């Protein structure tokens, strides 16, 4: 019995050590799980379209790559925050719908993505970069229609910025979130139920910021999304009861924008602003 007890204690200790090591790894290296940047050569052009202008914005410890669809007399601007993978090269090919409704678009690559330098080190840093990029362009669009948008990872960032603008007395005309999550904490609980919530250094709340919005909010989600389930959009509707909701039938996580119902809804929402 003594030998069995000692053996059991040894097994528990070994399991505990492995678990502790795994938790420690996740604490220090979770950026590798959350962010999937695809770098680009510094001299690679994002597009040959003459109305899309590339630029740079300096932030502490990094230089951020921007893309600006600039039309002759735009009705407003969409500030778009992309997801956790890829880079601006994936985004600049999807702008025709905005040209059709005469809206400029501003986008940037997070640290380490595309041609942006540096590395993402904290949620505060990430949100600060979003504020800095928006502030760089905001003065150009005083008195026009401002739209804040995010997809996947970018939805929490977009909701946070839109809430700050509302509370500063400069509410966007529209905030629309594509494939949003209620919070990264909730999503992590679903994907990694064995990991204590306290380990996550990027809680990235979307719902609590959506609840602070005083202007129009649209949520768009594919009903076949296996990464961020559509129930996250339902949770956001609970937090922000006035939000409009579009379920894109047949769409998964990364292909929502390819469906005609999405394009029609987006064009319609921008056209009436």
ABEGO torsion letter per residue (X at the ends): XAAAAAAAAAAAAAAAAAAAAAAAAAAAAAAAAABBBBBBBAABBABABAABBBBBBBBBGBBBBBBBBBBABBAEBBBBBBBABEBAAAAAAAAAAAAAAGBBBBBBBBBGBEABBEBBABAAAAAAAAAAAAAAAAAAABGBBBBBBBBEAAAAAAAAAAAAAAAAGBBBABBBBBGBBABAAAAAAAABAABBAAABABAGBAAAAAAABABBBBBBBBAABAABBAAAAAAAAAABAABBBBBBBGBBAAAAAABAAAAAAAAAAAAAX
